[in-house]
Amino acid sequence: MKLKKELNKILSEFQAKRPDLSAVKINAPDAWNIRIDMTEAEDIKYRVRNLRKDDLSELLKFRNQLSRQSRDMFCPYPWNDKKKLEQSLVEGIQRAISKIDASFLTVRQGEPIGHFFLWKAGGNPYSQKYGLEIPELGVAVADTYQGQGLGLLQVRILLAIAEHLNRDAVELTTALSNDAGWQIYLKAGFKYLGIIKNPLEIDVTEAVNNRRKINWREERQMVFIINQEKTNAILQYLSLKRKEYEKFIK
């Protein structure tokens, strides 16, 4: 009930800024079974839901709604390599079904317009080595629907899920050129930590253990701290991660 109550608060605030939304219905017994239905004027339907086993085609459709620039900003998958992309998406779907990642689609009139996730929401073995549970956040909105508040909504839903799962913090990285995303994350309460050499086109939490060739770039590292009592440990862990990634790519 606590998760549903927090989601209801988030959606009520979103609806207050979107007078075109006439109704919102939330079903959220836990982080792995969430469905949010919204109705826009003229009976246009939105739905936010967990990824399902048959969502490969939906994720491929979503890819086609992202411009080249948007795919460059949001690149947890190898968008431009069809064979690798399908394999990567199937693996992501399986992690969602297995309750390793909390991964979602936002759908409007049956078309996917948003994709967002918490990598290792079900438990992050890498941060656990330091006595912490810190999943990593990723959010994207189709180009046509950017600027309508959906990005911030998706971020806030993920933060509510992280709190519901008693995680210590949520980490994210964002491209240096992603000014719109940067503003959304600051508005959501994330704090900037520094520049990190970040792996692309792969689940970041798996990067250090993956031996195949990985592309890297400098990105901003940010954190949303949930467990204030562990603030120092969280900051030390994320600082160490920046240093380890530097060594890993040399």
Contacts in CASP RR format, 6 or more apart in sequence:
PFRMAT RR
TARGET T0000
AUTHOR 0000-0000-0000
METHOD contacts of the structure
MODEL  1
MKLKKELNKILSEFQAKRPDLSAVKINAPDAWNIRIDMTEAEDIKYRVRN
LRKDDLSELLKFRNQLSRQSRDMFCPYPWNDKKKLEQSLVEGIQRAISKI
DASFLTVRQGEPIGHFFLWKAGGNPYSQKYGLEIPELGVAVADTYQGQGL
GLLQVRILLAIAEHLNRDAVELTTALSNDAGWQIYLKAGFKYLGIIKNPL
EIDVTEAVNNRRKINWREERQMVFIINQEKTNAILQYLSLKRKEYEKFIK
2 164 0 8 1.000
3 28 0 8 1.000
3 30 0 8 1.000
3 31 0 8 1.000
3 160 0 8 1.000
3 161 0 8 1.000
3 164 0 8 1.000
4 26 0 8 1.000
4 27 0 8 1.000
4 28 0 8 1.000
4 29 0 8 1.000
6 160 0 8 1.000
6 163 0 8 1.000
6 164 0 8 1.000
7 26 0 8 1.000
7 28 0 8 1.000
7 34 0 8 1.000
7 36 0 8 1.000
7 157 0 8 1.000
7 160 0 8 1.000
8 26 0 8 1.000
10 153 0 8 1.000
10 156 0 8 1.000
10 157 0 8 1.000
10 160 0 8 1.000
11 24 0 8 1.000
11 26 0 8 1.000
11 36 0 8 1.000
11 38 0 8 1.000
11 153 0 8 1.000
12 24 0 8 1.000
14 21 0 8 1.000
14 149 0 8 1.000
14 153 0 8 1.000
15 21 0 8 1.000
15 24 0 8 1.000
15 38 0 8 1.000
17 149 0 8 1.000
18 148 0 8 1.000
18 149 0 8 1.000
20 40 0 8 1.000
20 41 0 8 1.000
21 38 0 8 1.000
21 39 0 8 1.000
21 40 0 8 1.000
22 39 0 8 1.000
22 40 0 8 1.000
22 41 0 8 1.000
23 37 0 8 1.000
23 38 0 8 1.000
23 39 0 8 1.000
24 36 0 8 1.000
24 37 0 8 1.000
24 38 0 8 1.000
24 39 0 8 1.000
25 36 0 8 1.000
25 37 0 8 1.000
25 38 0 8 1.000
26 35 0 8 1.000
26 36 0 8 1.000
26 37 0 8 1.000
27 33 0 8 1.000
27 34 0 8 1.000
27 35 0 8 1.000
27 36 0 8 1.000
28 34 0 8 1.000
28 35 0 8 1.000
28 36 0 8 1.000
30 164 0 8 1.000
31 102 0 8 1.000
31 121 0 8 1.000
31 161 0 8 1.000
31 164 0 8 1.000
31 165 0 8 1.000
32 50 0 8 1.000
32 99 0 8 1.000
32 102 0 8 1.000
33 50 0 8 1.000
34 48 0 8 1.000
34 49 0 8 1.000
34 50 0 8 1.000
34 104 0 8 1.000
34 157 0 8 1.000
34 161 0 8 1.000
35 47 0 8 1.000
35 48 0 8 1.000
35 49 0 8 1.000
35 50 0 8 1.000
36 46 0 8 1.000
36 47 0 8 1.000
36 48 0 8 1.000
36 49 0 8 1.000
36 157 0 8 1.000
37 45 0 8 1.000
37 46 0 8 1.000
37 47 0 8 1.000
38 45 0 8 1.000
38 46 0 8 1.000
38 47 0 8 1.000
38 48 0 8 1.000
39 45 0 8 1.000
39 46 0 8 1.000
40 46 0 8 1.000
44 108 0 8 1.000
44 109 0 8 1.000
45 108 0 8 1.000
45 109 0 8 1.000
45 110 0 8 1.000
46 106 0 8 1.000
46 107 0 8 1.000
46 108 0 8 1.000
47 106 0 8 1.000
47 107 0 8 1.000
47 110 0 8 1.000
48 104 0 8 1.000
48 105 0 8 1.000
48 106 0 8 1.000
48 107 0 8 1.000
48 154 0 8 1.000
48 157 0 8 1.000
49 104 0 8 1.000
49 105 0 8 1.000
49 107 0 8 1.000
50 96 0 8 1.000
50 102 0 8 1.000
50 103 0 8 1.000
50 104 0 8 1.000
51 59 0 8 1.000
51 92 0 8 1.000
51 93 0 8 1.000
51 96 0 8 1.000
51 97 0 8 1.000
51 103 0 8 1.000
51 104 0 8 1.000
51 105 0 8 1.000
52 93 0 8 1.000
52 97 0 8 1.000
53 93 0 8 1.000
53 97 0 8 1.000
55 93 0 8 1.000
55 105 0 8 1.000
56 86 0 8 1.000
56 89 0 8 1.000
56 90 0 8 1.000
56 93 0 8 1.000
58 105 0 8 1.000
58 107 0 8 1.000
58 112 0 8 1.000
59 89 0 8 1.000
59 93 0 8 1.000
59 105 0 8 1.000
59 112 0 8 1.000
59 115 0 8 1.000
60 85 0 8 1.000
60 86 0 8 1.000
60 89 0 8 1.000
61 111 0 8 1.000
61 112 0 8 1.000
62 105 0 8 1.000
62 112 0 8 1.000
62 113 0 8 1.000
62 114 0 8 1.000
62 115 0 8 1.000
62 140 0 8 1.000
62 142 0 8 1.000
63 71 0 8 1.000
63 77 0 8 1.000
63 79 0 8 1.000
63 85 0 8 1.000
65 111 0 8 1.000
65 112 0 8 1.000
65 113 0 8 1.000
65 142 0 8 1.000
65 143 0 8 1.000
65 144 0 8 1.000
66 74 0 8 1.000
66 79 0 8 1.000
66 140 0 8 1.000
66 142 0 8 1.000
66 143 0 8 1.000
67 143 0 8 1.000
70 140 0 8 1.000
70 143 0 8 1.000
71 79 0 8 1.000
71 80 0 8 1.000
72 175 0 8 1.000
73 140 0 8 1.000
73 174 0 8 1.000
73 175 0 8 1.000
73 177 0 8 1.000
73 178 0 8 1.000
73 181 0 8 1.000
74 138 0 8 1.000
74 139 0 8 1.000
74 140 0 8 1.000
75 200 0 8 1.000
75 201 0 8 1.000
76 117 0 8 1.000
76 119 0 8 1.000
76 138 0 8 1.000
76 201 0 8 1.000
76 202 0 8 1.000
76 203 0 8 1.000
76 204 0 8 1.000
77 85 0 8 1.000
77 88 0 8 1.000
77 89 0 8 1.000
77 201 0 8 1.000
78 84 0 8 1.000
78 85 0 8 1.000
78 88 0 8 1.000
78 201 0 8 1.000
79 85 0 8 1.000
79 201 0 8 1.000
84 201 0 8 1.000
88 201 0 8 1.000
88 202 0 8 1.000
92 101 0 8 1.000
92 103 0 8 1.000
92 203 0 8 1.000
93 103 0 8 1.000
95 101 0 8 1.000
95 103 0 8 1.000
95 203 0 8 1.000
96 102 0 8 1.000
96 103 0 8 1.000
96 117 0 8 1.000
99 122 0 8 1.000
100 120 0 8 1.000
100 121 0 8 1.000
100 122 0 8 1.000
100 123 0 8 1.000
101 117 0 8 1.000
101 118 0 8 1.000
101 119 0 8 1.000
101 120 0 8 1.000
101 121 0 8 1.000
101 122 0 8 1.000
101 203 0 8 1.000
102 117 0 8 1.000
102 118 0 8 1.000
102 121 0 8 1.000
102 122 0 8 1.000
102 135 0 8 1.000
102 158 0 8 1.000
102 161 0 8 1.000
102 165 0 8 1.000
103 115 0 8 1.000
103 116 0 8 1.000
103 117 0 8 1.000
103 118 0 8 1.000
104 115 0 8 1.000
104 116 0 8 1.000
104 117 0 8 1.000
104 154 0 8 1.000
104 157 0 8 1.000
105 112 0 8 1.000
105 114 0 8 1.000
105 115 0 8 1.000
106 112 0 8 1.000
106 113 0 8 1.000
106 114 0 8 1.000
106 115 0 8 1.000
106 116 0 8 1.000
106 141 0 8 1.000
106 150 0 8 1.000
106 154 0 8 1.000
107 113 0 8 1.000
107 114 0 8 1.000
108 145 0 8 1.000
112 142 0 8 1.000
113 141 0 8 1.000
113 142 0 8 1.000
113 144 0 8 1.000
113 145 0 8 1.000
113 150 0 8 1.000
114 140 0 8 1.000
114 141 0 8 1.000
114 142 0 8 1.000
114 145 0 8 1.000
114 150 0 8 1.000
114 154 0 8 1.000
115 139 0 8 1.000
115 140 0 8 1.000
116 137 0 8 1.000
116 138 0 8 1.000
116 139 0 8 1.000
116 140 0 8 1.000
116 151 0 8 1.000
116 154 0 8 1.000
116 155 0 8 1.000
116 157 0 8 1.000
116 158 0 8 1.000
117 137 0 8 1.000
117 138 0 8 1.000
117 158 0 8 1.000
118 135 0 8 1.000
118 136 0 8 1.000
118 137 0 8 1.000
118 138 0 8 1.000
118 158 0 8 1.000
118 161 0 8 1.000
118 162 0 8 1.000
118 170 0 8 1.000
119 135 0 8 1.000
119 136 0 8 1.000
119 137 0 8 1.000
119 138 0 8 1.000
119 203 0 8 1.000
119 204 0 8 1.000
119 205 0 8 1.000
120 126 0 8 1.000
120 127 0 8 1.000
120 135 0 8 1.000
120 136 0 8 1.000
120 205 0 8 1.000
121 135 0 8 1.000
121 161 0 8 1.000
121 162 0 8 1.000
121 165 0 8 1.000
121 167 0 8 1.000
122 135 0 8 1.000
122 165 0 8 1.000
123 133 0 8 1.000
123 135 0 8 1.000
124 132 0 8 1.000
124 133 0 8 1.000
124 134 0 8 1.000
124 135 0 8 1.000
124 136 0 8 1.000
124 205 0 8 1.000
125 205 0 8 1.000
126 205 0 8 1.000
126 208 0 8 1.000
127 133 0 8 1.000
127 134 0 8 1.000
127 168 0 8 1.000
127 237 0 8 1.000
130 233 0 8 1.000
130 236 0 8 1.000
130 237 0 8 1.000
130 240 0 8 1.000
131 233 0 8 1.000
132 168 0 8 1.000
132 169 0 8 1.000
132 230 0 8 1.000
132 233 0 8 1.000
132 234 0 8 1.000
132 237 0 8 1.000
133 165 0 8 1.000
133 166 0 8 1.000
133 167 0 8 1.000
133 168 0 8 1.000
134 167 0 8 1.000
134 168 0 8 1.000
134 169 0 8 1.000
134 170 0 8 1.000
134 171 0 8 1.000
134 223 0 8 1.000
134 234 0 8 1.000
134 237 0 8 1.000
134 238 0 8 1.000
135 162 0 8 1.000
135 167 0 8 1.000
135 170 0 8 1.000
135 171 0 8 1.000
136 170 0 8 1.000
136 171 0 8 1.000
136 172 0 8 1.000
136 173 0 8 1.000
136 204 0 8 1.000
136 205 0 8 1.000
137 155 0 8 1.000
137 158 0 8 1.000
137 170 0 8 1.000
137 171 0 8 1.000
137 172 0 8 1.000
138 158 0 8 1.000
138 172 0 8 1.000
139 151 0 8 1.000
139 154 0 8 1.000
139 155 0 8 1.000
139 158 0 8 1.000
139 184 0 8 1.000
141 147 0 8 1.000
141 148 0 8 1.000
141 150 0 8 1.000
141 151 0 8 1.000
141 154 0 8 1.000
146 180 0 8 1.000
147 180 0 8 1.000
151 184 0 8 1.000
152 184 0 8 1.000
152 187 0 8 1.000
152 188 0 8 1.000
155 184 0 8 1.000
155 185 0 8 1.000
155 188 0 8 1.000
156 188 0 8 1.000
158 170 0 8 1.000
159 170 0 8 1.000
159 188 0 8 1.000
159 224 0 8 1.000
159 226 0 8 1.000
162 169 0 8 1.000
162 170 0 8 1.000
162 224 0 8 1.000
162 226 0 8 1.000
163 226 0 8 1.000
167 226 0 8 1.000
167 227 0 8 1.000
168 225 0 8 1.000
168 226 0 8 1.000
168 227 0 8 1.000
168 230 0 8 1.000
168 233 0 8 1.000
168 234 0 8 1.000
169 223 0 8 1.000
169 224 0 8 1.000
169 225 0 8 1.000
169 226 0 8 1.000
169 227 0 8 1.000
169 230 0 8 1.000
169 234 0 8 1.000
170 190 0 8 1.000
170 223 0 8 1.000
170 224 0 8 1.000
170 226 0 8 1.000
171 221 0 8 1.000
171 222 0 8 1.000
171 223 0 8 1.000
171 238 0 8 1.000
172 185 0 8 1.000
172 190 0 8 1.000
172 221 0 8 1.000
172 222 0 8 1.000
172 223 0 8 1.000
173 196 0 8 1.000
173 198 0 8 1.000
173 204 0 8 1.000
173 219 0 8 1.000
173 220 0 8 1.000
173 221 0 8 1.000
173 222 0 8 1.000
174 181 0 8 1.000
174 182 0 8 1.000
174 185 0 8 1.000
174 219 0 8 1.000
174 220 0 8 1.000
174 222 0 8 1.000
175 217 0 8 1.000
175 219 0 8 1.000
175 220 0 8 1.000
176 195 0 8 1.000
176 218 0 8 1.000
176 219 0 8 1.000
176 220 0 8 1.000
182 220 0 8 1.000
185 222 0 8 1.000
186 192 0 8 1.000
188 224 0 8 1.000
189 224 0 8 1.000
190 222 0 8 1.000
190 223 0 8 1.000
190 224 0 8 1.000
191 222 0 8 1.000
191 223 0 8 1.000
191 224 0 8 1.000
191 225 0 8 1.000
192 220 0 8 1.000
192 221 0 8 1.000
192 222 0 8 1.000
193 221 0 8 1.000
193 222 0 8 1.000
193 223 0 8 1.000
193 235 0 8 1.000
193 238 0 8 1.000
193 239 0 8 1.000
193 242 0 8 1.000
194 220 0 8 1.000
194 221 0 8 1.000
194 242 0 8 1.000
195 218 0 8 1.000
195 219 0 8 1.000
195 220 0 8 1.000
195 221 0 8 1.000
195 242 0 8 1.000
196 218 0 8 1.000
196 219 0 8 1.000
196 220 0 8 1.000
196 221 0 8 1.000
196 241 0 8 1.000
196 242 0 8 1.000
196 245 0 8 1.000
197 216 0 8 1.000
197 217 0 8 1.000
197 218 0 8 1.000
197 219 0 8 1.000
197 242 0 8 1.000
197 245 0 8 1.000
197 246 0 8 1.000
197 249 0 8 1.000
198 204 0 8 1.000
198 216 0 8 1.000
198 217 0 8 1.000
198 218 0 8 1.000
198 219 0 8 1.000
198 221 0 8 1.000
198 245 0 8 1.000
199 207 0 8 1.000
199 214 0 8 1.000
199 215 0 8 1.000
199 216 0 8 1.000
199 245 0 8 1.000
200 214 0 8 1.000
200 215 0 8 1.000
200 216 0 8 1.000
200 217 0 8 1.000
201 214 0 8 1.000
201 215 0 8 1.000
202 210 0 8 1.000
202 214 0 8 1.000
207 214 0 8 1.000
207 245 0 8 1.000
207 248 0 8 1.000
208 244 0 8 1.000
208 245 0 8 1.000
208 248 0 8 1.000
214 249 0 8 1.000
216 245 0 8 1.000
216 249 0 8 1.000
221 238 0 8 1.000
221 241 0 8 1.000
221 242 0 8 1.000
223 234 0 8 1.000
223 235 0 8 1.000
223 238 0 8 1.000
225 231 0 8 1.000
225 234 0 8 1.000
227 234 0 8 1.000
END
